[in-house]
Amino acid sequence: MRRLFPVTDETAAPGPGEGVADRAGREWSLDELAAAYAYPEPGPEGPAPWLRANMVSTLDGAAQHDGRSQPISSAADMRIFGTLRALADVVVVGAETVRREGYRPARARAEFAATREAAGQTPAPAIAVITASLDLDFSLPLFTSPLVPTLILTGASAAPDRLAAAERAGARVLAAGDGVGVDPARAVQALAGLGHTRLLTEGGPRLLGQLVAAGVLDELCLTVSPMLTAGGAQRIAGGPAVPVPQRFGLVSMLEEDGFLFTRYARA
């Protein structure tokens, strides 16, 4: 792993007797990754919600291959994936991604146990599923055996029988919309109301498009995979276009084995 941006002593040319591999070929520790992806420090008024997305895309813009993101990922991408989860209070995900990717509960990681305890976090992040229909299999481990109870964000007019099924399965249901659907801004505030201010979304593309359109996304961590897939795969964000393109600024860029790990924040 090597840092390409911002330029520091790490990115400078190797010194005498030091090869490129000494800087570029070393696998970063989890502590180094956690420092590189740390959430913003709370301001004078205390913690404010910060929503970051973590997505992967091929060179030709595909967010998936054969319906899943794993084939376009890498070992380094998965290390960063795990680190971002370990830093978050809650992982926000769309119902379609839960169904397609076979989502499981987040696990506690011993390497981050002390850090999470010191930050007042639960041993593992909660998973929050955004769904209008509640068309979910409540017999899955995501609902039957999470370390932290799974949250469901839905509209106030959601079907009563599905709400009851979710609650019987042990999920905590939060209303984040007046109708059937979910208002992204209200979803963020509902999670912040539970003390979850370090927010992470892993998509899918439909959910990310809704978050972008609502103007609630603060940060995008985008892995650029050195692969080409062609075909008709989705982009990382779908749905209607925003009236004016939103500008984000580059915060950092790492590289390993041809994969670029970029981090952009709202400009």
C-alpha positions, 0 to 999 in steps of 0.5 A, a space after each residue: 500500500 502506498 499513499 499517492 495523495 496528499 503528498 508527504 514524506 511517504 510519497 517522496 522518492 526513496 532515499 539512499 539504500 531504500 527501494 520502492 518496495 520498502 514504501 509501496 510494497 508493505 501492507 499497512 497495519 489496521 491502525 494506519 488504515 484507521 488513521 487514514 480513514 478517521 471520521 472528522 473530530 466533533 465540533 464545539 457543539 458536539 458530534 454531528 452526523 457524518 455519512 460516508 459511502 464505501 463503493 467499488 467501481 471498475 474502470 468502465 464504471 461497473 459497480 457489480 459483476 454478475 450482480 455482486 461487488 465481490 468479483 471486482 474487489 481485492 484483498 486490500 479493498 476488503 481490508 479497507 472495507 473491514 476498517 471502515 466498518 470498524 470505525 462506524 457506529 452503524 452501516 446503512 444498506 438498502 434492502 435490495 443489497 441485503 437480498 442480493 449480497 446475503 448480508 450478515 451482521 457486522 462482527 466484533 473485531 478484537 483489533 478494534 475492541 479497545 478503540 470502540 470501547 474508548 469511543 463509547 461504541 458498541 462492540 460492532 456497528 449496527 446494520 440499518 436496512 432502508 426499506 419501503 416494503 419490508 420484503 426481507 427474510 427475517 429468518 436470516 442471521 442479520 435478524 436472528 443473531 446480530 451482536 447489535 440489534 439490526 435497525 429497520 428504517 421505513 415509512 410511517 405507512 409501512 404494512 402493519 403485518 411486515 412491521 410486526 414480523 420485523 419486531 418479532 424477529 428482534 429488529 428495531 423499527 424506526 419511522 423515517 418518512 410520512 408515507 411508505 418510503 424513507 426520507 434520507 434526511 430523516 433517516 440520518 436524523 433518526 440514526 443520529 437520535 440514537 447516538 449514531 453519528 459515524 454513519 457508513 453506507 455500502 449501497 447499493 447503487 439505488 440507495 446511494 443515488 437517493 442519498 446523493 439526490 437528497 444532499 445528505 452524503 458527506 463523503 465517498 470512499 471509492 475504490 477504482 478497480 483496474 478491471 473492465 467488464 462491459 455489459 450493462 452493470 449498474 454504476 455506483 449510484 442510480 436513479 434520477 439525475 440531480 439538477 446540478 452536479 455536486 462537487 466533492 474534493 479529493 481528501 486522499 488516495 492510496 494504491 495497491 496492486 493497481 487498485 486506487 482507494 480514493 476518498 472524497 468529501 463534500 466541497 
